């Protein structure tokens, strides 16, 4: 179980990267601006008196968050055609934003060098779907990622 802290940090980084990519997608701001905004966030009070709770991450977790977010944003031209080819009857723009971003993030990880184990990437994507989407999305994400991961495995290196 010595690997547990690294696993937890990676899970936190994936969750944060997904949320950051969601803001990026909605605002249309450059990914570096969204990252800088996130880095500068501090806890404080909202106008209605509620407190903003903003997580603080160690530098190595921030590095993972930034790597996942920047990498996913930078490789959309490679990622989106893979998704479009495997998401039968679903155009990318018809998918919910969250589901599309979960898929993009996972495909980026599957394409990374060195890639985390395929099963880990898919399981983490399914956890993101369970947390941020619906049970139907979990099945959809699983099917699409399984097909994309097989397609990537067949590519010559």
N, CA, C and O of each residue as an XYZ file, in Angstrom:
628
protein
N       0.799     -1.204      0.000
C       0.000      0.000      0.000
C       0.841      1.267      0.000
O       0.306      2.363      0.166
N       2.139      1.134     -0.182
C       3.009      2.299     -0.183
C       2.698      3.231     -1.344
O       3.046      4.411     -1.295
N       2.047      2.722     -2.395
C       1.732      3.512     -3.568
C       0.444      4.317     -3.402
O       0.092      5.103     -4.283
N      -0.255      4.134     -2.299
C      -1.555      4.779     -2.090
C      -1.503      6.313     -2.162
O      -2.355      6.904     -2.824
N      -0.532      6.986     -1.506
C      -0.500      8.450     -1.607
C      -0.344      8.936     -3.040
O      -0.963      9.927     -3.428
N       0.474      8.251     -3.828
C       0.642      8.642     -5.229
C      -0.654      8.435     -5.998
O      -1.012      9.254     -6.844
N      -1.362      7.341     -5.709
C      -2.640      7.057     -6.355
C      -3.663      8.118     -5.988
O      -4.388      8.605     -6.856
N      -3.733      8.484     -4.712
C      -4.661      9.524     -4.270
C      -4.343     10.867     -4.920
O      -5.254     11.585     -5.333
N      -3.066     11.211     -5.013
C      -2.664     12.474     -5.638
C      -3.053     12.468     -7.115
O      -3.533     13.474     -7.637
N      -2.847     11.350     -7.779
C      -3.193     11.253     -9.198
C      -4.707     11.389     -9.383
O      -5.165     12.051    -10.314
N      -5.482     10.758     -8.491
C      -6.944     10.867     -8.560
C      -7.373     12.322     -8.346
O      -8.222     12.831     -9.078
N      -6.793     12.988     -7.349
C      -7.115     14.396     -7.098
C      -6.743     15.248     -8.309
O      -7.479     16.162     -8.680
N      -5.600     14.946     -8.921
C      -5.162     15.704    -10.093
C      -6.134     15.512    -11.253
O      -6.451     16.469    -11.960
N      -6.604     14.292    -11.451
C      -7.573     14.040    -12.527
C      -8.867     14.813    -12.277
O      -9.414     15.426    -13.193
N      -9.351     14.783    -11.042
C     -10.583     15.507    -10.723
C     -10.409     17.007    -10.953
O     -11.267     17.657    -11.550
N      -9.306     17.540    -10.479
C      -9.053     18.976    -10.645
C      -8.873     19.320    -12.118
O      -9.389     20.337    -12.581
N      -8.148     18.486    -12.860
C      -7.945     18.746    -14.287
C      -9.281     18.738    -15.028
O      -9.506     19.561    -15.915
N     -10.159     17.812    -14.667
C     -11.484     17.772    -15.294
C     -12.243     19.069    -15.019
O     -12.837     19.643    -15.932
N     -12.228     19.527    -13.791
C     -12.937     20.754    -13.436
C     -12.312     21.966    -14.128
O     -13.016     22.872    -14.575
N     -11.003     21.967    -14.208
C     -10.303     23.057    -14.876
C     -10.635     23.053    -16.369
O     -10.889     24.106    -16.954
N     -10.633     21.872    -16.979
C     -10.985     21.768    -18.395
C     -12.438     22.172    -18.639
O     -12.767     22.711    -19.695
N     -13.292     21.914    -17.677
C     -14.695     22.334    -17.787
C     -14.769     23.865    -17.857
O     -15.471     24.416    -18.704
N     -14.054     24.536    -16.977
C     -14.029     26.006    -17.016
C     -13.450     26.490    -18.337
O     -13.969     27.430    -18.940
N     -12.383     25.854    -18.784
C     -11.741     26.209    -20.052
C     -12.734     26.081    -21.204
O     -12.831     26.973    -22.047
N     -13.469     24.975    -21.237
C     -14.443     24.733    -22.307
C     -15.564     25.773    -22.272
O     -15.964     26.296    -23.312
N     -16.069     26.069    -21.072
C     -17.186     27.015    -20.966
C     -16.793     28.447    -21.274
O     -17.548     29.179    -21.914
N     -15.609     28.851    -20.817
C     -15.216     30.252    -20.980
C     -14.542     30.536    -22.313
O     -14.602     31.659    -22.812
N     -13.903     29.528    -22.890
C     -13.151     29.753    -24.116
C     -11.836     30.466    -23.878
O     -11.149     30.828    -24.833
N     -11.472     30.676    -22.625
C     -10.198     31.315    -22.292
C      -9.044     30.351    -22.598
O      -9.225     29.135    -22.535
N      -7.871     30.882    -22.925
C      -6.717     30.008    -23.134
C      -6.442     29.169    -21.875
O      -6.648     29.630    -20.753
N      -5.986     27.960    -22.078
C      -5.763     27.049    -20.952
C      -4.783     27.646    -19.940
O      -4.949     27.447    -18.737
N      -3.766     28.373    -20.409
C      -2.807     28.970    -19.477
C      -3.461     30.025    -18.592
O      -3.081     30.177    -17.431
N      -4.449     30.763    -19.130
C      -5.159     31.750    -18.303
C      -5.996     31.063    -17.231
O      -6.038     31.516    -16.087
N      -6.655     29.981    -17.595
C      -7.464     29.244    -16.619
C      -6.549     28.663    -15.540
O      -6.869     28.723    -14.353
N      -5.422     28.105    -15.950
C      -4.468     27.564    -14.967
C      -3.971     28.657    -14.025
O      -3.900     28.449    -12.813
N      -3.630     29.813    -14.571
C      -3.146     30.914    -13.733
C      -4.231     31.370    -12.764
O      -3.945     31.671    -11.606
N      -5.461     31.422    -13.230
C      -6.570     31.801    -12.362
C      -6.726     30.789    -11.226
O      -6.907     31.166    -10.068
N      -6.655     29.536    -11.560
C      -6.776     28.497    -10.527
C      -5.637     28.581     -9.528
O      -5.849     28.436     -8.324
N      -4.433     28.815    -10.023
C      -3.261     28.901     -9.131
C      -3.382     30.067     -8.149
O      -2.868     30.005     -7.032
N      -4.059     31.121     -8.574
C      -4.141     32.318     -7.732
C      -5.321     32.306     -6.762
O      -5.442     33.213     -5.940
N      -6.188     31.303     -6.839
C      -7.371     31.250     -5.972
C      -6.974     31.088     -4.506
O      -6.061     30.336     -4.164
N      -7.670     31.797     -3.679
C      -7.467     31.718     -2.226
C      -8.834     31.616     -1.557
O      -9.822     32.129     -2.082
N      -8.895     30.959     -0.404
C     -10.177     30.913      0.320
C     -10.652     32.320      0.652
O      -9.843     33.227      0.851
N     -11.948     32.495      0.710
C     -12.508     33.798      1.033
C     -14.009     33.714      1.188
O     -14.581     32.624      1.159
N     -14.641     34.839      1.351
C     -16.090     34.873      1.558
C     -16.790     35.298      0.276
O     -16.313     36.177     -0.442
N     -17.913     34.672     -0.001
C     -18.770     35.078     -1.106
C     -19.663     36.225     -0.643
O     -19.755     36.511      0.551
N     -20.312     36.870     -1.588
C     -21.214     37.972     -1.259
C     -22.323     37.555     -0.295
O     -22.792     38.363      0.506
N     -22.741     36.285     -0.377
C     -23.837     35.841      0.486
C     -23.362     35.368      1.864
O     -24.149     34.845      2.652
N     -22.072     35.555      2.146
C     -21.530     35.202      3.453
C     -20.961     33.797      3.548
O     -20.283     33.475      4.524
N     -21.224     32.946      2.548
C     -20.645     31.606      2.550
C     -19.165     31.677      2.219
O     -18.719     32.572      1.501
N     -18.429     30.748      2.737
C     -16.982     30.720      2.495
C     -16.666     29.887      1.271
O     -17.253     28.829      1.045
N     -15.725     30.387      0.484
C     -15.198     29.623     -0.645
C     -14.168     28.649     -0.074
O     -13.224     29.055      0.604
N     -14.357     27.399     -0.349
C     -13.378     26.403      0.068
C     -12.591     26.020     -1.174
O     -13.136     25.427     -2.105
N     -11.328     26.354     -1.186
C     -10.481     26.098     -2.337
C      -9.370     25.165     -1.895
O      -8.622     25.493     -0.974
N      -9.248     24.014     -2.530
C      -8.208     23.077     -2.092
C      -6.814     23.628     -2.338
O      -6.587     24.416     -3.256
N      -5.916     23.207     -1.523
C      -4.508     23.514     -1.747
C      -3.820     22.202     -2.064
O      -4.018     21.199     -1.379
N      -3.015     22.221     -3.100
C      -2.322     21.014     -3.521
C      -0.822     21.245     -3.445
O      -0.347     22.357     -3.674
N      -0.077     20.197     -3.124
C       1.386     20.312     -3.167
C       1.848     20.507     -4.612
O       1.104     20.239     -5.556
N       3.071     20.974     -4.765
C       3.601     21.280     -6.096
C       3.550     20.087     -7.044
O       3.272     20.262     -8.230
N       3.813     18.878     -6.547
C       3.800     17.724     -7.449
C       2.386     17.421     -7.956
O       2.222     16.953     -9.083
N       1.369     17.684     -7.136
C      -0.014     17.502     -7.594
C      -0.371     18.586     -8.606
O      -1.034     18.309     -9.605
N       0.071     19.831     -8.347
C      -0.145     20.902     -9.325
C       0.505     20.547    -10.654
O      -0.062     20.805    -11.716
N       1.683     19.960    -10.596
C       2.368     19.573    -11.832
C       1.533     18.547    -12.601
O       1.447     18.608    -13.827
N       0.926     17.616    -11.888
C       0.059     16.624    -12.549
C      -1.173     17.298    -13.143
O      -1.551     17.020    -14.281
N      -1.802     18.190    -12.363
C      -2.990     18.898    -12.843
C      -2.657     19.660    -14.121
O      -3.366     19.553    -15.122
N      -1.586     20.421    -14.078
C      -1.187     21.222    -15.239
C      -0.837     20.342    -16.425
O      -1.210     20.649    -17.557
N      -0.127     19.254    -16.178
C       0.232     18.344    -17.269
C      -0.985     17.733    -17.930
O      -1.055     17.649    -19.156
N      -1.946     17.304    -17.122
C      -3.175     16.714    -17.663
C      -3.994     17.749    -18.430
O      -4.458     17.476    -19.537
N      -4.174     18.924    -17.855
C      -4.990     19.958    -18.495
C      -4.330     20.475    -19.773
O      -4.971     20.534    -20.822
N      -3.060     20.848    -19.690
C      -2.368     21.368    -20.878
C      -2.270     20.302    -21.964
O      -2.509     20.572    -23.141
N      -1.918     19.099    -21.553
C      -1.762     18.016    -22.527
C      -3.051     17.701    -23.245
O      -3.059     17.514    -24.462
N      -4.151     17.640    -22.498
C      -5.446     17.359    -23.111
C      -5.821     18.472    -24.087
O      -6.238     18.200    -25.213
N      -5.675     19.714    -23.660
C      -6.020     20.850    -24.523
C      -5.142     20.885    -25.775
O      -5.625     21.191    -26.866
N      -3.868     20.574    -25.619
C      -2.934     20.660    -26.740
C      -3.137     19.555    -27.770
O      -2.793     19.733    -28.939
N      -3.687     18.420    -27.357
C      -3.767     17.274    -28.274
C      -5.189     16.985    -28.763
O      -5.475     15.878    -29.220
N      -6.079     17.976    -28.670
C      -7.452     17.757    -29.126
C      -7.527     17.340    -30.590
O      -8.399     16.554    -30.962
N      -6.631     17.849    -31.420
C      -6.657     17.499    -32.841
C      -6.390     16.007    -33.054
O      -6.810     15.448    -34.067
N      -5.708     15.364    -32.129
C      -5.478     13.914    -32.193
C      -6.557     13.141    -31.439
O      -6.982     12.067    -31.866
N      -6.986     13.696    -30.327
C      -7.927     13.008    -29.439
C      -9.334     12.944    -30.031
O      -9.951     11.879    -30.055
N      -9.833     14.069    -30.502
C     -11.224     14.130    -30.958
C     -11.536     13.172    -32.114
O     -12.598     12.548    -32.098
N     -10.661     13.028    -33.113
C     -10.976     12.050    -34.167
C     -11.040     10.607    -33.635
O     -11.842      9.806    -34.117
N     -10.207     10.279    -32.654
C     -10.277      8.944    -32.049
C     -11.624      8.737    -31.371
O     -12.248      7.686    -31.514
N     -12.062      9.746    -30.634
C     -13.361      9.648    -29.959
C     -14.502      9.587    -30.962
O     -15.412      8.770    -30.827
N     -14.453     10.440    -31.955
C     -15.518     10.475    -32.957
C     -15.624      9.140    -33.684
O     -16.723      8.712    -34.038
N     -14.504      8.488    -33.906
C     -14.506      7.210    -34.597
C     -15.076      6.071    -33.772
O     -15.512      5.062    -34.326
N     -15.077      6.220    -32.463
C     -15.536      5.136    -31.586
C     -16.867      5.407    -30.909
O     -17.498      4.478    -30.404
N     -17.300      6.636    -30.888
C     -18.566      6.991    -30.223
C     -19.693      6.881    -31.234
O     -20.171      7.887    -31.760
N     -20.112      5.655    -31.502
C     -21.136      5.420    -32.513
C     -22.414      6.207    -32.198
O     -22.907      6.223    -31.070
N     -22.912      6.840    -33.221
C     -24.170      7.590    -33.140
C     -24.086      8.816    -32.219
O     -25.117      9.387    -31.865
N     -22.891      9.219    -31.833
C     -22.734     10.398    -30.973
C     -21.665     11.303    -31.565
O     -20.492     10.936    -31.624
N     -22.072     12.468    -31.996
C     -21.088     13.475    -32.389
C     -20.549     14.098    -31.107
O     -21.269     14.204    -30.114
N     -19.307     14.501    -31.127
C     -18.686     15.082    -29.930
C     -19.484     16.254    -29.382
O     -19.649     16.386    -28.169
N     -19.974     17.098    -30.265
C     -20.709     18.282    -29.804
C     -22.064     17.937    -29.190
O     -22.655     18.773    -28.506
N     -22.566     16.728    -29.419
C     -23.827     16.300    -28.815
C     -23.634     15.693    -27.427
O     -24.587     15.588    -26.654
N     -22.414     15.300    -27.117
C     -22.146     14.723    -25.790
C     -22.237     15.819    -24.737
O     -22.032     16.997    -25.032
N     -22.544     15.424    -23.515
C     -22.476     16.416    -22.442
C     -21.029     16.876    -22.316
O     -20.101     16.118    -22.597
N     -20.850     18.100    -21.899
C     -19.492     18.637    -21.756
C     -18.671     17.768    -20.812
O     -17.515     17.461    -21.104
N     -19.244     17.376    -19.702
C     -18.508     16.581    -18.713
C     -18.075     15.247    -19.313
O     -16.917     14.853    -19.171
N     -18.985     14.553    -19.975
C     -18.638     13.257    -20.563
C     -17.551     13.408    -21.620
O     -16.607     12.620    -21.668
N     -17.688     14.416    -22.458
C     -16.685     14.664    -23.494
C     -15.316     14.935    -22.880
O     -14.302     14.439    -23.371
N     -15.287     15.722    -21.808
C     -14.007     16.046    -21.174
C     -13.411     14.847    -20.444
O     -12.192     14.676    -20.441
N     -14.239     14.021    -19.832
C     -13.738     12.799    -19.193
C     -13.076     11.920    -20.254
O     -11.988     11.387    -20.039
N     -13.740     11.773    -21.395
C     -13.175     10.968    -22.472
C     -11.881     11.576    -22.994
O     -10.898     10.861    -23.187
N     -11.865     12.874    -23.223
C     -10.658     13.531    -23.731
C      -9.485     13.359    -22.764
O      -8.369     13.044    -23.177
N      -9.746     13.565    -21.500
C      -8.699     13.440    -20.484
C      -8.141     12.024    -20.462
O      -6.926     11.833    -20.418
N      -9.021     11.037    -20.491
C      -8.575      9.642    -20.465
C      -7.802      9.279    -21.728
O      -6.780      8.597    -21.654
N      -8.278      9.726    -22.877
C      -7.560      9.417    -24.117
C      -6.191     10.086    -24.105
O      -5.210      9.491    -24.551
N      -6.112     11.301    -23.606
C      -4.793     11.932    -23.481
C      -3.860     11.051    -22.651
O      -2.707     10.839    -23.026
N      -4.357     10.541    -21.532
C      -3.513      9.677    -20.700
C      -3.132      8.394    -21.420
O      -2.001      7.924    -21.297
N      -4.067      7.824    -22.171
C      -3.756      6.599    -22.918
C      -2.699      6.848    -23.990
O      -1.959      5.935    -24.359
N      -2.627      8.086    -24.491
C      -1.655      8.440    -25.523
C      -0.312      8.877    -24.933
O       0.682      8.970    -25.654
N      -0.283      9.142    -23.638
C       0.914      9.688    -22.994
C       2.067      8.679    -23.028
O       1.859      7.469    -23.123
N       3.248      9.201    -22.949
C       4.459      8.374    -22.875
C       5.210      8.717    -21.602
O       5.607      9.870    -21.434
N       5.419      7.794    -20.721
C       4.846      6.455    -20.717
C       3.391      6.529    -20.251
O       3.046      7.316    -19.370
N       2.566      5.712    -20.845
C       1.138      5.701    -20.496
C       0.935      4.928    -19.197
O       1.559      3.889    -18.984
N       0.066      5.435    -18.335
C      -0.314      4.638    -17.168
C      -0.981      3.354    -17.671
O      -1.399      3.300    -18.827
N      -1.088      2.333    -16.838
C      -1.764      1.107    -17.290
C      -3.177      1.406    -17.784
O      -3.919      2.173    -17.170
N      -3.532      0.782    -18.908
C      -4.828      0.981    -19.564
C      -5.983      0.825    -18.580
O      -6.892      1.654    -18.553
N      -5.951     -0.228    -17.776
C      -7.049     -0.491    -16.830
C      -7.172      0.630    -15.808
O      -8.282      0.985    -15.411
N      -6.054      1.186    -15.381
C      -6.076      2.276    -14.401
C      -6.728      3.511    -15.013
O      -7.581      4.140    -14.386
N      -6.334      3.856    -16.222
C      -6.893      5.040    -16.890
C      -8.399      4.883    -17.061
O      -9.162      5.804    -16.769
N      -8.821      3.723    -17.532
C     -10.255      3.513    -17.754
C     -11.006      3.518    -16.425
O     -12.061      4.144    -16.318
N     -10.481      2.834    -15.416
C     -11.152      2.830    -14.105
C     -11.269      4.234    -13.523
O     -12.304      4.588    -12.959
N     -10.226      5.025    -13.655
C     -10.277      6.398    -13.137
C     -11.288      7.240    -13.909
O     -11.976      8.076    -13.323
N     -11.380      7.025    -15.218
C     -12.379      7.742    -16.010
C     -13.784      7.341    -15.574
O     -14.680      8.183    -15.511
N     -13.979      6.069    -15.275
C     -15.286      5.607    -14.803
C     -15.620      6.229    -13.452
O     -16.775      6.574    -13.202
N     -14.628      6.377    -12.579
C     -14.855      7.036    -11.290
C     -15.231      8.500    -11.488
O     -16.103      9.019    -10.792
N     -14.574      9.165    -12.436
C     -14.940     10.555    -12.737
C     -16.384     10.622    -13.235
O     -17.139     11.514    -12.847
N     -16.761      9.684    -14.089
C     -18.138      9.673    -14.602
C     -19.131      9.410    -13.471
O     -20.195     10.027    -13.427
N     -18.791      8.500    -12.556
C     -19.685      8.240    -11.411
C     -19.833      9.479    -10.533
O     -20.914      9.748    -10.008
N     -18.755     10.223    -10.377
C     -18.751     11.398     -9.515
C     -19.421     12.599    -10.172
O     -20.183     13.314     -9.522
N     -19.146     12.824    -11.441
C     -19.564     14.067    -12.090
C     -20.651     13.911    -13.151
O     -21.115     14.911    -13.698
N     -21.068     12.681    -13.454
C     -22.069     12.486    -14.503
C     -23.118     11.487    -14.039
O     -23.545     11.526    -12.885
N     -23.534     10.600    -14.924
C     -24.639      9.681    -14.634
C     -24.194      8.232    -14.808
O     -23.123      7.962    -15.351
N     -25.023      7.311    -14.345
C     -24.706      5.891    -14.516
C     -24.692      5.523    -16.002
O     -23.876      4.703    -16.424
N     -25.572      6.113    -16.789
C     -25.552      5.862    -18.234
C     -24.230      6.332    -18.837
O     -23.695      5.697    -19.745
N     -23.711      7.436    -18.332
C     -22.431      7.951    -18.826
C     -21.297      6.993    -18.494
O     -20.358      6.849    -19.278
N     -21.374      6.341    -17.344
C     -20.326      5.383    -16.955
C     -20.223      4.290    -18.015
O     -19.123      3.938    -18.441
N     -21.354      3.758    -18.436
C     -21.359      2.701    -19.453
C     -20.848      3.231    -20.793
O     -20.073      2.565    -21.479
N     -21.285      4.420    -21.152
C     -20.855      5.040    -22.407
C     -19.348      5.267    -22.407
O     -18.661      4.898    -23.359
N     -18.835      5.874    -21.339
C     -17.404      6.149    -21.220
C     -16.616      4.840    -21.286
O     -15.586      4.770    -21.957
N     -17.086      3.821    -20.604
C     -16.398      2.534    -20.603
C     -16.310      1.965    -22.021
O     -15.241      1.529    -22.449
N     -17.416      1.969    -22.740
C     -17.419      1.417    -24.089
C     -16.512      2.173    -25.044
O     -15.758      1.569    -25.808
N     -16.588      3.491    -24.997
C     -15.766      4.307    -25.898
C     -14.292      4.152    -25.557
O     -13.470      3.973    -26.456
N     -13.946      4.215    -24.289
C     -12.533      4.108    -23.906
C     -11.959      2.731    -24.194
O     -10.796      2.615    -24.578
N     -12.754      1.693    -24.014
C     -12.278      0.353    -24.330
C     -11.927      0.267    -25.813
O     -10.879     -0.268    -26.176
N     -12.802      0.794    -26.668
C     -12.557      0.760    -28.111
C     -11.348      1.619    -28.494
O     -10.516      1.193    -29.296
N     -11.248      2.819    -27.929
C     -10.114      3.702    -28.236
C      -8.811      3.081    -27.751
O      -7.800      3.142    -28.452
N      -8.819      2.488    -26.569
C      -7.568      1.905    -26.041
C      -7.115      0.739    -26.901
O      -5.916      0.565    -27.116
N      -8.054     -0.070    -27.402
C      -7.682     -1.164    -28.307
C      -7.113     -0.604    -29.606
O      -6.131     -1.125    -30.136
N      -7.733      0.458    -30.116
C      -7.244      1.087    -31.347
C      -5.826      1.627    -31.147
O      -4.968      1.450    -32.011
N      -5.580      2.280    -30.017
C      -4.245      2.817    -29.740
C      -3.221      1.700    -29.586
O      -2.074      1.846    -30.010
N      -3.630      0.577    -28.979
C      -2.710     -0.545    -28.794
C      -2.289     -1.167    -30.124
O      -1.205     -1.743    -30.224
N      -3.131     -1.055    -31.133
C      -2.822     -1.611    -32.455
C      -1.897     -0.734    -33.272
O      -1.350     -1.180    -34.281
N      -1.713      0.506    -32.852
C      -0.847      1.431    -33.602
C       0.609      1.015    -33.448
O       1.030      0.581    -32.375
N       1.368      1.149    -34.520
C       2.819      0.900    -34.401
C       3.474      2.007    -33.588
O       3.083      3.171    -33.673
N       4.459      1.637    -32.812
C       5.146      2.641    -31.970
C       6.331      3.221    -32.634
O       7.007      4.073    -32.057
